[in-house]
Amino acid sequence: MIFRPIVPWELNTVLGQVRPDPSTTISAETVRSRLATGEYRPGWIWVAEPAPDRAPLAVAIWWGSPADTHPSNLDALFARSDPARAPADPYERRAWTSRATTDPRSAIAAALLTAAHQVFAADGLTPPPDYHFFLPPDWRDRPEVAASVAWRRRAAEAVGLHLSAERLRFERETDRPVPTLSGRLLFTPEPDDEVFVDLFRRSLPNSMDTMSTREVLLIGAEAHARREVAFYRQEMHGKRSWWRIVRTTTGQVVGFAIPSHNSVVPVVGYLGVLPEFRGRGFAAEIIAEITRILAVESQADVIRAETDRSNHPMVAAFELVGYRNRTRRLVLSAV
């Protein structure tokens, strides 16, 4: 068995394995489009093939921003349902059998991920990238979706992606009026990034955002705040002029808002409420203002947002402003 990244000329053969699947929204057209933007690269698309010049038995596709040196997350994993031939090389056999599962797709996918992770690690990428699934809201109640996730999840867990978080992806059409919830808050521009770094750091204690909490444990609050502000400033497509400091009418700083835009659509981005002002419904008012800004500035038909499934106050805030859950993002990670 051969595990390797592809070369550009064999893209059509690889795309033959990228078939409609309930575990992912990735299509052959998506792959071509993201290769053109630099979000996918040949070195981030790996195949498992039984022998040279044979059709792949599995394909793994990682994503990263065009400015990234390493991939950020695994976007899609495909494998043929027919059993794969066992590896011939003795060392490879040990790696394979140590991760064997009952589904041959899980086994070959785990072996493919193992090989890719080893190369990524040798190039300085540790821990390995997370695996992101984009699923319908009722995916657990749909047997075909749950089964499609299950064998992929077993493969991911076999290579150490054993922690999971589930996020709700919301959408709101921009042609709908944005509710005016109160006149309690003022939203003002602030040109100094350091002000946002400070407010970001101060908003992190007792945060219900799983990913932020994880990052704080790994690198600390200050480093995480700086990383996020730099990400929205340098890598996202939203305008810096959209960012706002949030104050009460008496001048007390409540939090901040960073409306943004990814490579496809405008997004709520990030908002923070300082701990001493939580529980007063300010999050919904900040989301409403972000929505107004994006509806005017982006000229898009829809705005997207995400929050953890377990973050009930934020879920309620999005729903109050008229956002509806359209998709769930299941994230599997090593740390």
C-alpha positions in Angstrom: 0.0 0.0 0.0 1.3 3.5 -0.9 0.3 6.6 1.0 1.4 9.9 -0.5 0.3 13.4 -1.6 -0.9 13.8 -5.1 0.8 15.6 -8.0 -1.2 18.0 -10.1 -1.5 16.0 -13.2 -3.5 13.2 -11.5 -6.2 15.5 -10.1 -8.9 14.1 -12.4 -8.3 10.5 -11.1 -8.5 11.7 -7.5 -11.7 13.7 -8.2 -13.3 10.5 -9.3 -13.2 9.4 -5.7 -14.8 12.6 -4.4 -18.5 11.5 -4.6 -21.6 12.9 -3.0 -21.6 11.9 0.7 -23.8 12.9 3.6 -20.8 13.6 5.9 -19.5 16.4 3.8 -20.4 19.3 1.4 -17.1 18.9 -0.5 -17.6 18.1 -4.2 -15.2 17.8 -7.1 -16.1 21.4 -8.1 -15.3 22.6 -4.5 -11.8 20.9 -4.8 -11.1 22.6 -8.1 -12.2 26.0 -6.8 -10.2 25.8 -3.6 -7.1 24.6 -5.4 -7.4 27.8 -7.5 -7.5 30.0 -4.4 -4.7 28.2 -2.5 -7.0 26.8 0.2 -6.3 23.3 -1.1 -2.9 22.3 -2.4 -1.6 19.1 -4.0 0.6 18.5 -0.9 -2.5 18.6 1.3 -4.4 16.0 -0.8 -3.3 12.5 0.0 -4.2 9.1 -1.4 -3.9 5.5 -0.5 -3.3 3.4 -3.5 -2.8 -0.4 -3.7 0.0 -0.1 -6.2 1.5 2.5 -8.6 -0.9 3.7 -11.2 -3.9 2.0 -9.5 -7.0 3.9 -8.6 -6.9 5.3 -5.0 -8.6 3.3 -2.2 -8.9 6.4 0.0 -8.5 10.2 -0.4 -7.9 12.8 2.4 -8.2 16.5 1.8 -6.9 19.2 4.1 -7.7 22.9 4.1 -5.7 26.0 5.0 -5.9 29.7 4.3 -3.9 30.9 1.3 -1.3 32.4 3.7 -0.8 29.2 5.7 2.3 27.2 5.6 0.5 24.1 7.0 -3.0 22.9 6.7 -5.5 24.0 9.4 -8.0 21.2 9.3 -9.0 18.0 7.5 -12.0 18.9 5.3 -13.0 15.5 3.8 -12.1 11.8 3.8 -13.3 9.3 1.2 -12.7 5.6 1.0 -13.9 2.7 -1.1 -16.2 0.3 0.6 -14.6 -2.8 -0.9 -11.9 -4.4 1.4 -8.4 -3.2 0.8 -5.3 -5.4 0.4 -3.1 -5.6 3.5 0.3 -3.8 3.2 3.2 -5.9 2.1 6.0 -4.0 3.9 6.5 -5.5 7.5 6.9 -2.0 9.1 3.8 -0.8 7.3 1.9 -3.9 8.5 2.6 -3.1 12.1 1.4 0.5 11.7 -1.7 -0.8 9.9 -2.8 -3.6 12.3 -2.2 -1.5 15.4 -5.1 0.7 14.2 -7.3 -1.9 12.6 -11.1 -1.4 13.0 -14.0 -3.6 11.9 -14.8 -1.4 8.9 -12.1 -1.7 6.2 -12.8 2.0 5.3 -11.8 3.0 8.8 -8.7 0.9 8.7 -7.4 2.3 5.4 -8.4 5.8 6.3 -6.6 5.6 9.6 -3.4 4.3 7.9 -3.6 7.2 5.4 -4.1 9.8 8.1 -1.2 8.3 10.1 1.2 8.6 7.1 0.1 12.2 6.4 0.4 13.2 10.1 3.9 11.9 10.2 5.0 14.0 7.3 3.1 17.1 8.7 4.9 16.6 12.1 8.3 16.2 10.4 7.6 19.6 8.8 6.8 21.2 12.2 3.0 20.8 12.4 2.0 19.4 15.8 -0.6 18.6 17.0 -2.2 17.2 13.8 -5.0 19.3 12.2 -8.6 18.9 13.4 -11.1 17.1 11.4 -14.3 19.1 10.5 -17.6 17.6 9.5 -20.4 19.9 8.1 -23.6 18.1 8.9 -27.4 18.7 8.8 -28.9 19.7 12.2 -30.7 16.4 12.6 -27.7 14.2 11.5 -28.0 11.9 14.5 -31.6 11.0 13.5 -30.7 10.2 9.9 -29.2 6.7 9.7 -27.3 7.3 6.4 -25.6 10.4 7.8 -24.8 8.8 11.2 -23.3 5.8 9.5 -21.2 8.0 7.1 -19.8 9.9 10.1 -19.2 6.7 12.2 -16.5 5.0 10.1 -14.7 8.3 9.5 -14.9 9.1 13.2 -13.4 5.7 14.1 -10.5 6.4 11.7 -9.9 9.8 13.2 -10.0 8.5 16.8 -7.5 5.7 15.8 -5.0 8.4 14.9 -5.5 10.5 18.1 -8.4 12.9 17.1 -10.4 11.7 20.1 -11.8 15.0 21.4 -15.0 16.3 20.0 -16.9 19.6 19.9 -20.1 20.3 18.1 -20.9 23.8 16.8 -24.2 25.2 15.3 -23.9 27.1 12.1 -26.6 29.8 11.8 -27.8 31.8 8.8 -29.8 34.9 8.4 -31.0 36.6 5.2 -29.9 40.2 4.9 -33.1 41.5 3.4 -35.0 40.9 6.6 -35.3 43.8 9.1 -33.0 43.6 12.1 -34.9 43.9 15.4 -34.1 46.9 17.6 -33.8 45.3 21.0 -33.1 48.4 23.2 -31.2 51.6 23.2 -28.8 50.5 26.0 -25.6 50.3 24.0 -23.4 52.5 21.9 -21.1 51.1 19.1 -18.0 53.1 18.2 -15.0 52.4 15.9 -11.6 52.0 17.5 -8.5 52.1 15.4 -6.1 50.7 18.0 -5.8 46.9 17.7 -4.3 46.8 21.3 -7.7 47.9 22.6 -9.3 44.8 21.0 -6.5 42.6 22.3 -7.1 43.8 25.8 -10.9 43.4 25.6 -10.5 40.0 24.0 -8.3 38.8 26.8 -10.6 40.3 29.5 -13.7 38.5 28.0 -12.1 35.0 28.1 -12.6 34.1 31.8 -15.5 31.6 32.1 -16.1 31.7 28.4 -18.5 29.0 27.1 -16.7 28.9 23.7 -15.0 25.5 23.6 -12.4 26.4 21.1 -11.3 29.6 22.9 -11.1 27.7 26.2 -8.9 25.0 24.6 -6.6 27.6 23.1 -6.3 29.5 26.3 -5.2 26.2 28.1 -2.7 25.5 25.3 -1.0 29.0 24.8 -2.5 31.3 27.5 -5.1 34.1 27.3 -2.7 36.9 26.1 -1.3 34.8 23.2 -4.8 33.6 22.2 -6.2 37.1 22.2 -3.3 38.4 20.0 -3.6 35.4 17.6 -7.4 35.9 17.2 -7.1 39.7 16.6 -4.3 39.1 14.1 -6.4 36.4 12.4 -9.4 38.7 11.8 -7.1 41.6 10.8 -4.8 39.7 8.4 -6.5 36.5 7.2 -10.2 37.2 7.1 -11.7 39.3 4.3 -13.8 41.7 6.5 -12.9 45.3 6.7 -11.1 46.7 9.8 -13.5 49.7 9.8 -16.4 47.3 10.8 -14.9 46.6 14.2 -16.7 48.2 17.2 -16.2 48.8 20.9 -19.4 48.4 22.8 -20.3 50.8 25.6 -23.4 51.6 27.7 -25.0 55.0 27.3 -23.1 56.1 30.4 -19.7 55.2 28.9 -19.0 51.8 30.6 -17.2 49.4 28.2 -19.3 46.3 27.9 -17.4 44.4 25.2 -16.5 44.4 21.5 -17.7 43.3 18.1 -15.7 42.0 15.1 -17.9 41.6 12.1 -16.1 39.8 9.3 -16.2 38.0 6.0 -14.6 34.7 5.1 -13.8 33.6 1.5 -17.5 33.1 0.7 -19.9 35.0 2.9 -20.1 37.7 5.6 -19.9 36.2 9.1 -20.7 37.4 12.6 -17.0 36.8 13.4 -16.3 37.3 17.1 -18.0 39.2 19.9 -17.2 39.4 23.6 -19.0 40.5 26.7 -16.9 41.3 29.7 -17.7 39.0 32.7 -19.2 41.7 34.9 -21.8 42.5 32.2 -23.0 39.0 31.3 -26.6 37.8 31.9 -28.2 41.1 30.8 -29.0 40.2 27.2 -26.1 42.3 25.7 -24.9 39.5 23.4 -28.1 39.6 21.4 -27.8 43.4 21.0 -24.3 43.1 19.8 -25.3 40.4 17.3 -28.0 42.7 16.1 -25.6 45.6 15.5 -23.1 43.2 13.7 -25.9 42.1 11.5 -26.8 45.6 10.6 -23.2 46.4 9.7 -22.8 43.3 7.5 -26.2 43.8 5.8 -25.2 47.3 4.7 -21.5 46.8 4.0 -21.3 43.3 2.4 -24.1 43.4 -0.2 -24.6 39.6 0.4 -27.8 37.6 0.6 -27.0 35.8 3.8 -24.9 36.1 6.9 -23.5 33.1 8.8 -22.5 32.6 12.4 -21.4 29.8 14.7 -21.4 28.9 18.3 -21.0 25.8 20.4 -24.1 23.5 20.7 -23.6 23.7 24.5 -23.5 27.5 24.6 -27.1 28.0 25.3 -27.1 31.7 26.0 -25.4 32.4 22.7 -27.8 30.1 20.9 -30.7 31.9 22.4 -29.1 35.3 21.4 -28.8 34.3 17.8 -32.3 33.0 17.6 -33.6 36.2 19.2 -32.0 38.2 16.4 -33.6 35.9 13.8 -30.7 33.5 12.9 -31.7 29.9 12.2 -29.5 26.8 12.6 -28.9 25.3 9.1 -25.8 23.1 9.7 -23.8 21.5 12.4 -20.0 21.5 12.5 -18.5 18.5 14.3 -14.9 19.0 15.2 -12.5 16.1 16.2 -9.2 17.2 17.6 -6.1 15.8 19.3 -5.9 18.4 22.1 
